[in-house]
Amino acid sequence: MARLTLRITGRELPGSSCGEYRHVHVGTQRGSEPDQLVPADAAEAVFEIPVETVTAPDGTADFRGPYVQGRRGERFVYLTWGELPPGGSFAMFRRAKLFLADVPEEAVTGGAAEAGLGLTDGAGMPLCAAVRPPRIVWRAGR
């Protein structure tokens, strides 16, 4: 088993008020819980996600760990959006899936991958659903 660190830099955040939502935050999802929350009016959101890599029986890379979601061959990590009012708890209202199959092999074998992406969709709302290249481009990290 090897370790892969994903570094995701989100820019162009939609703001703390989007449509009907207030006190908007974005973070990663660890299991079913939000983690690394950042207010959606920040200049940028930087997330580091630890992932374990293993070799599957067919010789391809597979991914494991508390942030990894989905079945083998379809693994992904979530960026989760929700409202977090002062003194309240996080209420998720949408998520974005970042697919690990899009991480280049040299990044996986090198143990570090980086990606940057805009976090606001065309309607001015938080980016959601499947996020694939060219919307996100992974490269080997440092």
Solvent accessible surface area in square Angstrom, and as a share of the most:
residue,aa,sasa,rsa
1,M,166,0.74
2,A,59,0.46
3,R,154,0.56
4,L,0,0.00
5,T,36,0.21
6,L,0,0.00
7,R,94,0.34
8,I,0,0.00
9,T,17,0.10
10,G,0,0.00
11,R,117,0.43
12,E,130,0.58
13,L,25,0.13
14,P,24,0.15
15,G,18,0.17
16,S,40,0.26
17,S,65,0.42
18,C,4,0.03
19,G,56,0.54
20,E,140,0.63
21,Y,47,0.18
22,R,115,0.42
23,H,84,0.38
24,V,0,0.00
25,H,30,0.13
26,V,0,0.00
27,G,0,0.00
28,T,0,0.00
29,Q,14,0.06
30,R,119,0.43
31,G,39,0.37
32,S,95,0.61
33,E,109,0.49
34,P,44,0.27
35,D,44,0.23
36,Q,61,0.27
37,L,57,0.28
38,V,29,0.17
39,P,61,0.39
40,A,0,0.00
41,D,93,0.48
42,A,32,0.25
43,A,100,0.78
44,E,78,0.35
45,A,1,0.00
46,V,52,0.30
47,F,1,0.00
48,E,83,0.37
49,I,0,0.00
50,P,42,0.26
51,V,2,0.01
52,E,72,0.32
53,T,12,0.07
54,V,29,0.16
55,T,106,0.62
56,A,7,0.06
57,P,137,0.86
58,D,92,0.48
59,G,55,0.53
60,T,72,0.42
61,A,53,0.41
62,D,2,0.01
63,F,16,0.07
64,R,113,0.41
65,G,27,0.26
66,P,62,0.39
67,Y,9,0.04
68,V,23,0.13
69,Q,36,0.16
70,G,40,0.38
71,R,176,0.64
72,R,112,0.41
73,G,63,0.61
74,E,88,0.40
75,R,43,0.16
76,F,17,0.07
77,V,1,0.00
78,Y,24,0.09
79,L,0,0.00
80,T,2,0.01
81,W,0,0.00
82,G,0,0.00
83,E,48,0.21
84,L,50,0.25
85,P,52,0.33
86,P,115,0.72
87,G,95,0.92
88,G,39,0.38
89,S,90,0.58
90,F,40,0.17
91,A,57,0.44
92,M,92,0.41
93,F,44,0.18
94,R,62,0.23
95,R,81,0.30
96,A,0,0.00
97,K,65,0.28
98,L,0,0.00
99,F,27,0.11
100,L,1,0.00
101,A,74,0.58
102,D,35,0.18
103,V,10,0.06
104,P,35,0.22
105,E,136,0.61
106,E,111,0.50
107,A,0,0.00
108,V,17,0.10
109,T,107,0.62
110,G,63,0.60
111,G,22,0.21
112,A,20,0.15
113,A,1,0.00
114,E,22,0.10
115,A,8,0.06
116,G,35,0.33
117,L,9,0.05
118,G,18,0.17
119,L,0,0.00
120,T,38,0.22
121,D,40,0.21
122,G,91,0.87
123,A,86,0.67
124,G,37,0.36
125,M,35,0.16
126,P,0,0.00
127,L,13,0.06
128,C,45,0.27
129,A,64,0.50
130,A,61,0.48
131,V,3,0.02
132,R,103,0.38
133,P,68,0.43
134,P,127,0.80
135,R,108,0.39
136,I,1,0.01
137,V,96,0.55
138,W,13,0.05
139,R,125,0.46
140,A,47,0.36
141,G,21,0.20
142,R,231,0.84
